[in-house]
Amino acid sequence: MVIKHLTDDEVQQYAVDKPNSEKRIGEHIHLCEECRSKVEVYQLLITGIKQQPQPAFDFDLSKMVLQQLPSSKTSIANDNALIWIFGFMGIAFLGGAIYLFQSYFDLFEGIKMIFIYLIAITAITVLVYLIIEMYKKYQKEMKVLDLY
């Protein structure tokens, strides 16, 4: 008669959780003296481990770990200067365009002045909105980069 012994995993499962182990494992352990002795050894080891006191450090481990971590280097970008630079560049570009193309303004003579103002206000509003959205996206991406 050939008897196939249980694996160590099966023996450990039975030693740790006898009620929830497979039925064939329990039947084999009742019949096999060698596997039963393995179960007893594992049960002794488990009770010995449970009886040991919890390890305690005589120092603050979290404090030591935090001291070894690199400090985050947060630098505040001078965003206001960037806004002023782009604002002045836009005004300079607009002024240069008006100066260079002043001879073409006679195209608008047939249009009432209110329509010119409405077109200009709409164009400026759209541009300002696009610039603000682009700046918000830039700030969000910079915050994501700061996290890494």
N, CA, C and O of each residue as an XYZ file, in Angstrom:
592
protein
N       0.839     -1.183      0.000
C       0.000      0.000      0.000
C       0.885      1.248      0.000
O       1.760      1.397      0.853
N       0.647      2.147     -0.970
C       1.429      3.368     -1.104
C       0.668      4.492     -0.433
O      -0.488      4.764     -0.758
N       1.348      5.149      0.523
C       0.735      6.279      1.229
C       1.456      7.545      0.794
O       2.671      7.672      0.946
N       0.696      8.459      0.262
C       1.258      9.748     -0.143
C       1.035     10.726      1.007
O      -0.099     11.010      1.393
N       2.144     11.234      1.545
C       2.058     12.157      2.686
C       1.622     13.547      2.221
O       1.732     13.910      1.050
N       1.138     14.280      3.170
C       0.690     15.646      2.904
C       1.876     16.576      2.688
O       2.972     16.331      3.190
N       1.644     17.641      1.938
C       2.689     18.650      1.757
C       2.764     19.512      3.016
O       1.860     19.506      3.851
N       3.857     20.245      3.126
C       4.016     21.124      4.298
C       2.926     22.196      4.344
O       2.462     22.566      5.423
N       2.525     22.688      3.189
C       1.451     23.694      3.160
C       0.150     23.129      3.715
O      -0.549     23.799      4.474
N      -0.170     21.906      3.340
C      -1.402     21.294      3.826
C      -1.337     21.032      5.327
O      -2.319     21.226      6.042
N      -0.175     20.591      5.797
C      -0.005     20.336      7.232
C      -0.123     21.643      8.013
O      -0.758     21.680      9.067
N       0.488     22.719      7.500
C       0.411     24.017      8.173
C      -1.014     24.560      8.164
O      -1.464     25.141      9.152
N      -1.712     24.377      7.073
C      -3.105     24.833      7.005
C      -3.936     24.105      8.055
O      -4.776     24.718      8.714
N      -3.707     22.801      8.215
C      -4.455     22.032      9.203
C      -4.090     22.477     10.621
O      -4.959     22.560     11.489
N      -2.805     22.763     10.855
C      -2.363     23.172     12.190
C      -2.917     24.543     12.561
O      -3.222     24.791     13.727
N      -3.048     25.422     11.598
C      -3.514     26.782     11.869
C      -5.041     26.849     11.924
O      -5.608     27.497     12.804
N      -5.698     26.182     10.987
C      -7.144     26.317     10.855
C      -7.779     24.944     10.646
O      -8.190     24.600      9.538
N      -7.851     24.182     11.701
C      -8.346     22.807     11.627
C      -9.799     22.722     11.146
O     -10.087     21.877     10.299
N     -10.719     23.538     11.633
C     -12.119     23.399     11.194
C     -12.339     23.693      9.705
O     -13.228     23.104      9.090
N     -11.562     24.573      9.133
C     -11.769     24.958      7.733
C     -10.881     24.208      6.756
O     -10.881     24.528      5.567
N     -10.126     23.225      7.215
C      -9.277     22.465      6.301
C     -10.106     21.399      5.590
O     -11.217     21.067      6.003
N      -9.533     20.875      4.513
C     -10.247     19.884      3.716
C     -10.453     18.593      4.517
O      -9.688     18.273      5.427
N     -11.490     17.879      4.154
C     -11.848     16.649      4.860
C     -10.779     15.578      4.657
O     -10.466     14.837      5.589
N     -10.215     15.486      3.451
C      -9.199     14.460      3.178
C      -7.938     14.686      3.988
O      -7.250     13.733      4.354
N      -7.626     15.973      4.275
C      -6.437     16.271      5.081
C      -6.643     15.763      6.501
O      -5.751     15.141      7.080
N      -7.811     16.027      7.057
C      -8.100     15.552      8.418
C      -8.094     14.035      8.507
O      -7.578     13.473      9.473
N      -8.658     13.373      7.516
C      -8.667     11.902      7.521
C      -7.256     11.354      7.427
O      -6.922     10.383      8.105
N      -6.418     11.971      6.587
C      -5.050     11.495      6.445
C      -4.267     11.667      7.748
O      -3.505     10.784      8.142
N      -4.459     12.798      8.406
C      -3.710     13.044      9.649
C      -4.119     12.062     10.740
O      -3.283     11.663     11.551
N      -5.395     11.664     10.778
C      -5.836     10.689     11.776
C      -5.226      9.312     11.518
O      -5.041      8.527     12.447
N      -4.916      9.023     10.260
C      -4.366      7.710      9.914
C      -2.840      7.678      9.919
O      -2.248      6.637     10.205
N      -2.195      8.800      9.607
C      -0.738      8.824      9.428
C      -0.049      9.415     10.661
O      -0.309     10.555     11.047
N       0.822      8.628     11.261
C       1.544      9.059     12.468
C       2.568     10.149     12.139
O       2.756     11.081     12.921
N       3.222     10.034     10.993
C       4.266     10.999     10.608
C       3.662     12.392     10.391
O       4.201     13.389     10.870
N       2.548     12.450      9.670
C       1.902     13.745      9.419
C       1.313     14.321     10.706
O       1.320     15.536     10.898
N       0.808     13.467     11.581
C       0.269     13.926     12.863
C       1.377     14.550     13.707
O       1.151     15.553     14.383
N       2.564     13.966     13.671
C       3.683     14.541     14.448
C       4.098     15.894     13.866
O       4.482     16.798     14.608
N       4.021     16.035     12.530
C       4.329     17.334     11.918
C       3.330     18.395     12.369
O       3.701     19.534     12.650
N       2.062     18.005     12.434
C       1.030     18.946     12.876
C       1.301     19.390     14.305
O       1.175     20.573     14.624
N       1.675     18.444     15.171
C       1.960     18.784     16.576
C       3.144     19.733     16.679
O       3.137     20.657     17.493
N       4.170     19.505     15.847
C       5.343     20.399     15.867
C       4.935     21.807     15.436
O       5.324     22.792     16.064
N       4.153     21.896     14.369
C       3.710     23.216     13.908
C       2.825     23.902     14.944
O       2.923     25.115     15.125
N       1.976     23.159     15.618
C       1.134     23.756     16.657
C       1.973     24.265     17.819
O       1.678     25.320     18.382
N       3.017     23.523     18.184
C       3.927     24.004     19.231
C       4.638     25.280     18.795
O       4.788     26.214     19.583
N       5.073     25.316     17.546
C       5.735     26.521     17.047
C       4.786     27.725     17.067
O       5.179     28.827     17.453
N       3.562     27.508     16.657
C       2.588     28.603     16.611
C       2.280     29.119     18.008
O       2.235     30.331     18.218
N       2.068     28.234     18.958
C       1.800     28.691     20.338
C       3.022     29.371     20.931
O       2.883     30.328     21.693
N       4.226     28.894     20.594
C       5.448     29.558     21.076
C       5.584     30.962     20.528
O       5.988     31.880     21.242
N       5.250     31.128     19.269
C       5.331     32.460     18.657
C       4.302     33.400     19.268
O       4.591     34.572     19.509
N       3.094     32.886     19.522
C       2.042     33.728     20.105
C       2.367     34.150     21.535
O       1.925     35.207     21.985
N       3.147     33.320     22.261
C       3.476     33.633     23.656
C       4.618     34.625     23.784
O       4.822     35.187     24.860
N       5.360     34.851     22.725
C       6.462     35.805     22.801
C       5.928     37.221     22.954
O       4.891     37.555     22.382
N       6.619     38.051     23.715
C       6.161     39.438     23.860
C       6.361     40.202     22.547
O       7.249     39.895     21.752
N       5.515     41.191     22.355
C       5.607     42.012     21.152
C       6.918     42.795     21.178
O       7.288     43.346     22.215
N       7.619     42.849     20.058
C       8.874     43.602     20.044
C       8.602     45.100     20.185
O       7.656     45.633     19.606
N       9.435     45.748     20.949
C       9.297     47.193     21.148
C      10.670     47.823     20.998
O      11.658     47.322     21.536
N      10.723     48.915     20.270
C      11.974     49.626     20.083
C      12.143     50.626     21.221
O      11.167     51.169     21.740
N      13.388     50.858     21.595
C      13.658     51.850     22.623
C      13.964     53.214     21.993
O      14.493     54.105     22.657
N      13.632     53.366     20.728
C      13.817     54.617     20.021
C      12.599     54.832     19.114
O      11.821     53.911     18.869
N      12.456     56.051     18.631
C      11.322     56.399     17.777
C      11.696     56.117     16.323
O      12.412     56.890     15.687
N      11.197     54.998     15.818
C      11.545     54.570     14.466
C      11.027     55.549     13.417
O      11.730     55.845     12.451
N       9.823     56.048     13.590
C       9.262     56.968     12.593
C      10.079     58.259     12.514
O      10.250     58.820     11.432
N      10.574     58.721     13.639
C      11.392     59.932     13.652
C      12.701     59.711     12.902
O      13.154     60.581     12.158
N      13.303     58.543     13.101
C      14.558     58.241     12.409
C      14.351     58.125     10.899
O      15.189     58.576     10.118
N      13.261     57.534     10.499
C      12.991     57.387      9.071
C      12.724     58.747      8.453
O      13.220     59.043      7.366
N      11.941     59.581      9.136
C      11.633     60.907      8.608
C      12.882     61.774      8.481
O      12.967     62.607      7.578
N      13.852     61.587      9.377
C      15.082     62.361      9.296
C      15.907     61.963      8.074
O      16.633     62.790      7.522
N      15.800     60.713      7.652
C      16.599     60.248      6.520
C      15.958     60.569      5.177
O      16.631     60.518      4.147
N      14.670     60.898      5.168
C      14.008     61.245      3.916
C      14.492     62.605      3.438
O      14.726     63.505      4.244
N      14.642     62.755      2.121
C      15.056     64.074      1.620
C      13.934     65.081      1.787
O      12.763     64.781      1.556
N      14.314     66.269      2.188
C      13.301     67.312      2.372
C      12.848     67.798      1.007
O      13.638     67.903      0.068
N      11.574     68.090      0.920
C      11.030     68.559     -0.356
C      11.435     70.009     -0.554
O      11.271     70.850      0.330
N      11.953     70.270     -1.706
C      12.394     71.625     -2.020
C      11.272     72.310     -2.783
O      11.123     72.139     -3.993
N      10.508     73.071     -2.066
C       9.421     73.793     -2.708
C       9.870     75.224     -2.948
O      10.251     75.948     -2.028
N       9.815     75.596     -4.188
C      10.154     76.970     -4.525
C       8.922     77.614     -5.149
O       8.240     77.023     -5.987
N       8.669     78.799     -4.729
C       7.505     79.519     -5.227
C       7.925     80.262     -6.486
O       8.813     81.114     -6.463
N       7.276     79.923     -7.563
C       7.589     80.586     -8.825
C       7.044     82.015     -8.783
O       6.007     82.294     -8.180
N       7.755     82.874     -9.423
C       7.328     84.271     -9.458
C       6.337     84.427    -10.606
O       6.673     84.945    -11.671
N       5.105     83.967    -10.368
C       4.082     83.978    -11.406
C       3.617     85.389    -11.736
O       3.237     85.662    -12.875
N       3.639     86.272    -10.779
C       3.195     87.645    -11.043
C       4.101     88.325    -12.064
O       3.622     89.066    -12.922
N       5.391     88.082    -11.977
C       6.311     88.683    -12.937
C       6.035     88.131    -14.333
O       6.095     88.868    -15.317
N       5.735     86.849    -14.418
C       5.423     86.235    -15.707
C       4.164     86.850    -16.310
O       4.104     87.100    -17.514
N       3.168     87.091    -15.479
C       1.926     87.708    -15.957
C       2.210     89.123    -16.484
O       1.716     89.507    -17.544
N       2.998     89.880    -15.743
C       3.312     91.244    -16.183
C       4.115     91.243    -17.479
O       3.876     92.075    -18.355
N       5.044     90.337    -17.608
C       5.852     90.269    -18.834
C       4.969     89.972    -20.038
O       5.068     90.637    -21.070
N       4.095     88.956    -19.899
C       3.210     88.630    -21.018
C       2.211     89.759    -21.298
O       1.861     90.010    -22.451
N       1.762     90.430    -20.251
C       0.851     91.560    -20.448
C       1.510     92.686    -21.229
O       0.924     93.217    -22.172
N       2.719     93.050    -20.841
C       3.433     94.117    -21.557
C       3.781     93.705    -22.980
O       3.740     94.528    -23.893
N       4.117     92.455    -23.169
C       4.405     91.985    -24.528
C       3.156     92.054    -25.403
O       3.237     92.429    -26.573
N       2.010     91.696    -24.846
C       0.754     91.774    -25.592
C       0.399     93.206    -25.957
O      -0.017     93.486    -27.081
N       0.565     94.113    -24.994
C       0.269     95.526    -25.254
C       1.228     96.083    -26.308
O       0.820     96.834    -27.193
N       2.504     95.709    -26.205
C       3.489     96.180    -27.185
C       3.171     95.632    -28.572
O       3.282     96.351    -29.565
N       2.779     94.371    -28.644
C       2.433     93.766    -29.926
C       1.202     94.448    -30.525
O       1.166     94.742    -31.720
N       0.207     94.694    -29.694
C      -1.012     95.362    -30.159
C      -0.703     96.786    -30.622
O      -1.198     97.216    -31.664
N       0.102     97.514    -29.867
C       0.480     98.869    -30.258
C       1.269     98.879    -31.560
O       1.057     99.740    -32.414
N       2.178     97.924    -31.708
C       2.953     97.842    -32.953
C       2.072     97.512    -34.139
O       2.261     98.053    -35.229
N       1.106     96.624    -33.933
C       0.200     96.264    -35.021
C      -0.657     97.462    -35.421
O      -0.881     97.693    -36.609
N      -1.133     98.215    -34.451
C      -1.946     99.406    -34.758
C      -1.106    100.431    -35.521
O      -1.586    101.029    -36.484
N       0.138    100.636    -35.101
C       1.012    101.599    -35.761
C       1.320    101.181    -37.195
O       1.290    102.010    -38.104
N       1.615     99.898    -37.400
C       1.980     99.431    -38.729
C       0.800     99.382    -39.692
O       0.965     99.610    -40.891
N      -0.386     99.085    -39.176
C      -1.545     98.910    -40.044
C      -2.551    100.061    -39.931
O      -3.739     99.864    -40.186
N      -2.090    101.261    -39.553
C      -3.025    102.372    -39.396
C      -3.592    102.844    -40.724
O      -4.668    103.441    -40.759
N      -2.899    102.589    -41.796
C      -3.426    103.010    -43.105
C      -4.603    102.140    -43.542
O      -5.377    102.544    -44.409
N      -4.749    100.952    -42.954
C      -5.838    100.052    -43.327
C      -7.102    100.263    -42.488
O      -8.083     99.545    -42.679
N      -7.103    101.211    -41.581
C      -8.276    101.433    -40.741
C      -9.435    102.078    -41.487
O     -10.549    102.141    -40.968
N      -9.181    102.555    -42.697
C     -10.270    103.119    -43.462
C     -11.261    102.043    -43.916
O     -12.330    102.365    -44.434
N     -10.911    100.769    -43.725
C     -11.826     99.675    -44.036
C     -13.053     99.703    -43.128
O     -14.134     99.257    -43.511
N     -12.873    100.222    -41.949
C     -13.945    100.218    -40.962
C     -14.812    101.478    -41.001
O     -15.658    101.655    -40.125
N     -14.629    102.354    -41.985
C     -15.380    103.603    -42.031
C     -16.862    103.372    -42.276
O     -17.692    104.146    -41.799
N     -17.207    102.333    -43.003
C     -18.605    102.085    -43.304
C     -19.345    101.411    -42.160
O     -20.575    101.368    -42.169
N     -18.623    100.882    -41.174
C     -19.234    100.166    -40.065
C     -19.464    101.154    -38.929
O     -18.621    102.004    -38.646
N     -20.600    101.029    -38.294
C     -20.883    101.914    -37.158
C     -19.908    101.588    -36.019
O     -19.462    100.449    -35.876
N     -19.599    102.567    -35.242
C     -18.613    102.448    -34.181
C     -19.018    101.432    -33.114
O     -18.147    100.792    -32.526
N     -20.309    101.267    -32.849
C     -20.767    100.332    -31.828
C     -20.398     98.891    -32.197
O     -20.055     98.090    -31.327
N     -20.470     98.570    -33.495
C     -20.119     97.218    -33.934
C     -18.624     96.948    -33.776
O     -18.213     95.842    -33.425
N     -17.833     97.959    -34.036
C     -16.385     97.807    -33.857
C     -16.075     97.536    -32.382
O     -15.266     96.668    -32.055
N     -16.727     98.288    -31.505
C     -16.519     98.077    -30.071
C     -16.978     96.679    -29.647
O     -16.301     96.013    -28.864
N     -18.124     96.237    -30.162
C     -18.621     94.909    -29.810
C     -17.682     93.795    -30.287
O     -17.440     92.825    -29.568
N     -17.164     93.945    -31.496
C     -16.217     92.951    -32.018
C     -14.942     92.949    -31.182
O     -14.427     91.882    -30.846
N     -14.424     94.130    -30.843
C     -13.192     94.232    -30.060
C     -13.392     93.646    -28.657
O     -12.539     92.912    -28.159
N     -14.525     93.976    -28.026
C     -14.790     93.461    -26.684
C     -14.932     91.948    -26.708
O     -14.418     91.270    -25.818
N     -15.611     91.408    -27.698
C     -15.768     89.962    -27.804
C     -14.421     89.283    -28.006
O     -14.127     88.274    -27.364
N     -13.604     89.835    -28.894
C     -12.289     89.247    -29.158
C     -11.414     89.291    -27.915
O     -10.728     88.316    -27.605
N     -11.430     90.400    -27.208
C     -10.611     90.528    -25.992
C     -11.105     89.566    -24.910
O     -10.295     88.954    -24.214
N     -12.423     89.428    -24.762
C     -12.985     88.510    -23.770
C     -12.583     87.074    -24.059
O     -12.186     86.343    -23.150
N     -12.681     86.666    -25.313
C     -12.292     85.300    -25.679
C     -10.797     85.080    -25.417
O     -10.407     84.046    -24.875
N      -9.980     86.034    -25.795
C      -8.534     85.907    -25.567
C      -8.202     85.829    -24.077
O      -7.387     85.005    -23.663
N      -8.827     86.678    -23.281
C      -8.571     86.653    -21.836
C      -8.995     85.313    -21.243
O      -8.280     84.749    -20.415
N     -10.145     84.800    -21.656
C     -10.612     83.499    -21.170
C      -9.626     82.392    -21.534
O      -9.297     81.552    -20.696
N      -9.157     82.388    -22.777
C      -8.201     81.364    -23.202
C      -6.885     81.464    -22.430
O      -6.296     80.447    -22.062
N      -6.440     82.666    -22.194
C      -5.182     82.855    -21.448
C      -5.353     82.380    -20.003
O      -4.458     81.733    -19.460
N      -6.485     82.690    -19.379
C      -6.727     82.255    -17.995
C      -6.785     80.734    -17.918
O      -6.211     80.147    -17.001
N      -7.463     80.086    -18.858
C      -7.541     78.625    -18.867
C      -6.163     78.004    -19.066
O      -5.833     76.999    -18.436
N      -5.368     78.597    -19.937
C      -4.019     78.083    -20.169
C      -3.165     78.233    -18.906
O      -2.367     77.354    -18.582
N      -3.337     79.332    -18.210
C      -2.579     79.565    -16.980
C      -3.009     78.595    -15.878
O      -2.163     78.099    -15.134
N      -4.314     78.315    -15.763
C      -4.793     77.349    -14.764
C      -4.249     75.962    -15.057
O      -3.864     75.241    -14.136
N      -4.212     75.584    -16.315
C      -3.652     74.284    -16.699
C      -2.167     74.223    -16.344
O      -1.677     73.202    -15.862
N      -1.463     75.322    -16.586
C      -0.045     75.400    -16.238
C       0.163     75.227    -14.734
O       1.055     74.491    -14.313
N      -0.654     75.901    -13.924
C      -0.527     75.783    -12.468
C      -0.814     74.360    -12.009
O      -0.108     73.846    -11.141
N      -1.834     73.708    -12.570
C      -2.175     72.347    -12.192
C      -1.022     71.394    -12.520
O      -0.678     70.533    -11.710
N      -0.431     71.547    -13.695
C       0.677     70.683    -14.070
C       1.902     70.930    -13.189
O       2.644     69.994    -12.890
N       2.118     72.156    -12.778
C       3.240     72.447    -11.889
C       3.024     71.821    -10.519
O       3.977     71.348     -9.900
N       1.770     71.810    -10.032
C       1.471     71.173     -8.752
C       1.696     69.672     -8.828
O       2.184     69.061     -7.877
N       1.340     69.078     -9.960
C       1.566     67.634    -10.137
C       3.060     67.358    -10.133
O       3.501     66.378     -9.532
N       3.845     68.195    -10.787
C       5.283     67.997    -10.806
C       5.906     68.185     -9.429
O       6.892     67.525     -9.098
N       5.341     69.077     -8.628
C       5.873     69.310     -7.281
C       5.673     68.117     -6.380
O       6.431     67.929     -5.428
N       4.645     67.284     -6.664
C       4.389     66.105     -5.841
C       5.441     65.043     -6.042
O       5.671     64.227     -5.149
N       6.087     65.032     -7.199
C       7.079     64.007     -7.474
C       8.411     64.461     -7.060
O       9.388     63.727     -7.213
